[in-house]
Amino acid sequence: MSSITKTKLKVRDVNVFYGEKQALKNVNIDIADGSVTSFIGPSGCGKSTFLRCLNRMNDTIDEARVTGSIIMDEEEINDRRLDPVVLRARVGMVFQKPNPFPKSIFDNVAYGPRIHGLASTREELEEIVENSLVKAGLWNEVSDRLDDPGTSLSGGQQQRLVIARAIAVNPEVILMDEPCSALDPIATARIEELIDELRENYCIIIVTHSMQQAARVSQQTAFFHLGELVEVGPTETIFTNPRDQRTQDYIMGRFG
C-alpha cells in the first residue's frame, strides 16, 4: 500500500463550542499520511479552530468544548488518559507568526529533544539539531552561528527555524497555521518547497488564506464555511470541478 493512501487521521462528527457559541459543526474528514492537506475558507470559518483540535490546543481555552472522535493510528486523541504534552510531540505546530524562543539557534531546536529525553549525550543532541536544520533547509545558512539568538534571523529563516524545532522531536503530523502570511514572496516560495520535501515523511496540514498556495502545495483540499466542512477532495478537483456551489463561489472570489 503506498503511503499516499494510508489514513493518518480519521475525524468523525467533531463539534467545537466556545461557551454557548458553536464554532464547528459535525466535521468528518480522513487525512492521508505522506501528503499535504490544505484547509481553505473565509476568515472566521473554523479552519484554525479545527486545526487546534488535532493537537488538543483547544484544551488550553477554558470555555472550549470539543465533542466527536479524532483517531490517529487507531488511537482516540481526545481520550483523557492521553497526555496532551505527549500528543503535541507527535503533532507539531507551526504558527502564523514565526515564534522562536529567546534562545540561541541551537537551543531553539534542542529544546524539544531535551524535554522529551530524546538524546542521552551532547553528541546525540548535536546530531538531532543538525539533522533538523538540514531537513528545514536552514543548516547551510546558520551552521557557523548556532550560538546566535534565533530572533537574529530574517522572518523566513525564523519560520524555517520553527519548523526545525517542530521536527526535532520526530513528530508524525505537522500542523501549519498560515505559515507564510507574515513572509515575503521569496521566503514563501522557500517554505512551500520545504513543505513539498517534508511531506514524504510527515502528514502535513496547512491552513492558508491563499488559494494559489493551497493549489501549489497540497494534494487534498478541504473548504470550510461558517463552521462547516462544506467539501473535501483532491486539490485539483476542488479547484476545477467543486461539487458545492459555495465552494465554487469562494474559489471564483464571490465572497471571502
Sequence and secondary structure as in RCSB ss.txt:
>XXXX:A:sequence
MSSITKTKLKVRDVNVFYGEKQALKNVNIDIADGSVTSFIGPSGCGKSTFLRCLNRMNDTIDEARVTGSIIMDEE
EINDRRLDPVVLRARVGMVFQKPNPFPKSIFDNVAYGPRIHGLASTREELEEIVENSLVKAGLWNEVSDRLDDPG
TSLSGGQQQRLVIARAIAVNPEVILMDEPCSALDPIATARIEELIDELRENYCIIIVTHSMQQAARVSQQTAFFH
LGELVEVGPTETIFTNPRDQRTQDYIMGRFG
>XXXX:A:secstr
  GGGSEEEEEEEEEEEETTEEEEEEEEEEEETTSEEEEE STTSSHHHHHHHTTTGGGGSTTEEEEEEEEETTE
ETT TTS HHHHHHHEEEE SS    SSBHHHHHHHHHHHTT  SSHHHHHHHHHHHHHHTT HHHHTT TTSBG
GGS HHHHHHHHHHHHHTT  SEEEEESTTTTS HHHHHHHHHHHHHHTTTSEEEEE S HHHHHHH SEEEEEE
TTEEEEEEEHHHHHHS SSHHHHHHHTTS  
